[in-house]
Amino acid sequence: MKRKETIKDKKLFNNIIRKGKFKKNEFYVLYNVAHDDEEINYGVAISKKVGNAVTRNKLKRQTRAIIDSHRNLFKNNHNYIIMIRKSCANTEYNVLEAALVGLLES
C-alpha cells in the first residue's frame, strides 16, 4: 500500500464509516463508499483494546500485506476502511488472509 493511497483524515475516515456500506466477519469489518476519483484509498483501524502497540502494529502490517497481494479484488473509485477486531490477535496470517479475501469476494 502506497502512502498516497492511505486515508489519514479523521473527517473522511468517520464519513466513510457513517455513510458507507459494510460487511463483517469474525476478524474484520470492511466499510466502503464510492467517490469520484479513479484511485482506491484504504484506511486500517484497530482498537487499543486488542493489545499493546507491538501487537497492533503487527496486525496492521499483516493487513496491509493482504491488501497489497489481493489488490485486484478492490473496486476502483472506492474508499475502504478495514477495522481489525480483537479476535485477530492470536490468529495465523493465512486465516486472516482467507477471512479478508472472503469479505472482498462476497
C-alpha positions as YAML, in Angstrom:
chain: A
units: angstrom
residues:
- id: 1
  name: MET
  ca: [0.00, 0.00, 0.00]
- id: 2
  name: LYS
  ca: [1.47, 3.33, -1.05]
- id: 3
  name: ARG
  ca: [1.43, 6.38, 1.16]
- id: 4
  name: LYS
  ca: [-0.85, 8.35, -1.18]
- id: 5
  name: GLU
  ca: [-3.43, 5.54, -1.02]
- id: 6
  name: THR
  ca: [-3.87, 5.73, 2.75]
- id: 7
  name: ILE
  ca: [-6.67, 7.61, 4.46]
- id: 8
  name: LYS
  ca: [-5.46, 9.64, 7.44]
- id: 9
  name: ASP
  ca: [-8.03, 12.43, 7.63]
- id: 10
  name: LYS
  ca: [-10.32, 11.90, 10.63]
- id: 11
  name: LYS
  ca: [-13.35, 13.55, 8.99]
- id: 12
  name: LEU
  ca: [-13.07, 11.40, 5.86]
- id: 13
  name: PHE
  ca: [-12.47, 8.31, 7.99]
- id: 14
  name: ASN
  ca: [-15.61, 8.93, 10.04]
- id: 15
  name: ASN
  ca: [-17.62, 9.86, 6.94]
- id: 16
  name: ILE
  ca: [-16.82, 6.52, 5.32]
- id: 17
  name: ILE
  ca: [-17.78, 4.64, 8.47]
- id: 18
  name: ARG
  ca: [-21.02, 6.60, 8.87]
- id: 19
  name: LYS
  ca: [-22.23, 6.58, 5.26]
- id: 20
  name: GLY
  ca: [-20.55, 3.53, 3.78]
- id: 21
  name: LYS
  ca: [-21.82, 0.03, 3.24]
- id: 22
  name: PHE
  ca: [-20.25, -2.57, 5.46]
- id: 23
  name: LYS
  ca: [-19.54, -6.28, 5.63]
- id: 24
  name: LYS
  ca: [-18.19, -8.09, 8.63]
- id: 25
  name: ASN
  ca: [-16.94, -11.43, 9.79]
- id: 26
  name: GLU
  ca: [-15.20, -12.80, 12.86]
- id: 27
  name: PHE
  ca: [-11.93, -10.92, 12.19]
- id: 28
  name: TYR
  ca: [-12.67, -7.78, 10.15]
- id: 29
  name: VAL
  ca: [-15.28, -5.11, 9.46]
- id: 30
  name: LEU
  ca: [-15.00, -3.68, 5.93]
- id: 31
  name: TYR
  ca: [-16.59, -0.32, 5.08]
- id: 32
  name: ASN
  ca: [-16.65, 1.03, 1.53]
- id: 33
  name: VAL
  ca: [-18.05, 4.07, -0.18]
- id: 34
  name: ALA
  ca: [-17.81, 5.27, -3.78]
- id: 35
  name: HIS
  ca: [-16.07, 8.51, -4.71]
- id: 36
  name: ASP
  ca: [-15.23, 10.49, -7.85]
- id: 37
  name: ASP
  ca: [-11.52, 9.79, -8.21]
- id: 38
  name: GLU
  ca: [-10.13, 6.95, -10.29]
- id: 39
  name: GLU
  ca: [-7.99, 5.60, -7.45]
- id: 40
  name: ILE
  ca: [-8.59, 3.30, -4.49]
- id: 41
  name: ASN
  ca: [-7.91, 4.57, -0.97]
- id: 42
  name: TYR
  ca: [-7.52, 2.48, 2.17]
- id: 43
  name: GLY
  ca: [-7.67, 3.04, 5.89]
- id: 44
  name: VAL
  ca: [-6.80, 0.50, 8.57]
- id: 45
  name: ALA
  ca: [-8.09, 0.91, 12.12]
- id: 46
  name: ILE
  ca: [-7.56, -1.10, 15.28]
- id: 47
  name: SER
  ca: [-8.65, -0.52, 18.86]
- id: 48
  name: LYS
  ca: [-6.26, -0.16, 21.78]
- id: 49
  name: LYS
  ca: [-8.18, -2.97, 23.47]
- id: 50
  name: VAL
  ca: [-6.62, -5.50, 21.06]
- id: 51
  name: GLY
  ca: [-3.20, -5.47, 22.67]
- id: 52
  name: ASN
  ca: [-0.04, -3.46, 23.11]
- id: 53
  name: ALA
  ca: [1.48, -1.34, 20.34]
- id: 54
  name: VAL
  ca: [3.65, -4.19, 19.05]
- id: 55
  name: THR
  ca: [0.63, -6.44, 18.58]
- id: 56
  name: ARG
  ca: [-1.47, -3.74, 16.94]
- id: 57
  name: ASN
  ca: [1.31, -2.73, 14.54]
- id: 58
  name: LYS
  ca: [1.91, -6.37, 13.58]
- id: 59
  name: LEU
  ca: [-1.77, -6.83, 12.73]
- id: 60
  name: LYS
  ca: [-1.81, -3.60, 10.71]
- id: 61
  name: ARG
  ca: [1.31, -4.70, 8.78]
- id: 62
  name: GLN
  ca: [-0.25, -8.09, 8.05]
- id: 63
  name: THR
  ca: [-3.50, -6.47, 6.89]
- id: 64
  name: ARG
  ca: [-1.62, -4.10, 4.57]
- id: 65
  name: ALA
  ca: [0.29, -7.06, 3.12]
- id: 66
  name: ILE
  ca: [-3.01, -8.83, 2.41]
- id: 67
  name: ILE
  ca: [-4.31, -5.66, 0.73]
- id: 68
  name: ASP
  ca: [-1.20, -5.45, -1.47]
- id: 69
  name: SER
  ca: [-1.34, -9.09, -2.53]
- id: 70
  name: HIS
  ca: [-5.07, -9.00, -3.36]
- id: 71
  name: ARG
  ca: [-5.35, -5.53, -4.88]
- id: 72
  name: ASN
  ca: [-7.37, -6.83, -7.83]
- id: 73
  name: LEU
  ca: [-10.36, -7.65, -5.55]
- id: 74
  name: PHE
  ca: [-10.90, -3.99, -4.63]
- id: 75
  name: LYS
  ca: [-13.17, -1.87, -6.85]
- id: 76
  name: ASN
  ca: [-11.86, 1.31, -8.47]
- id: 77
  name: ASN
  ca: [-13.45, 4.61, -7.38]
- id: 78
  name: HIS
  ca: [-13.94, 3.40, -3.80]
- id: 79
  name: ASN
  ca: [-12.62, 4.28, -0.36]
- id: 80
  name: TYR
  ca: [-12.17, 1.39, 2.07]
- id: 81
  name: ILE
  ca: [-11.86, 1.28, 5.84]
- id: 82
  name: ILE
  ca: [-10.78, -2.04, 7.33]
- id: 83
  name: MET
  ca: [-11.36, -2.35, 11.06]
- id: 84
  name: ILE
  ca: [-9.44, -5.12, 12.77]
- id: 85
  name: ARG
  ca: [-11.31, -6.96, 15.52]
- id: 86
  name: LYS
  ca: [-9.92, -8.29, 18.78]
- id: 87
  name: SER
  ca: [-10.15, -11.93, 17.63]
- id: 88
  name: CYS
  ca: [-7.30, -11.31, 15.16]
- id: 89
  name: ALA
  ca: [-4.72, -11.07, 17.94]
- id: 90
  name: ASN
  ca: [-3.97, -14.78, 18.25]
- id: 91
  name: THR
  ca: [-4.73, -15.85, 14.69]
- id: 92
  name: GLU
  ca: [-2.34, -17.02, 11.98]
- id: 93
  name: TYR
  ca: [-1.69, -14.98, 8.85]
- id: 94
  name: ASN
  ca: [-3.23, -17.46, 6.38]
- id: 95
  name: VAL
  ca: [-6.52, -17.49, 8.37]
- id: 96
  name: LEU
  ca: [-6.60, -13.69, 8.38]
- id: 97
  name: GLU
  ca: [-5.89, -13.63, 4.66]
- id: 98
  name: ALA
  ca: [-8.73, -16.07, 3.92]
- id: 99
  name: ALA
  ca: [-11.12, -14.03, 6.08]
- id: 100
  name: LEU
  ca: [-10.35, -10.70, 4.36]
- id: 101
  name: VAL
  ca: [-10.44, -12.22, 0.87]
- id: 102
  name: GLY
  ca: [-13.79, -13.82, 1.74]
- id: 103
  name: LEU
  ca: [-15.17, -10.41, 2.71]
- id: 104
  name: LEU
  ca: [-13.97, -8.84, -0.52]
- id: 105
  name: GLU
  ca: [-15.41, -11.58, -2.70]
- id: 106
  name: SER
  ca: [-18.84, -11.55, -1.05]
...
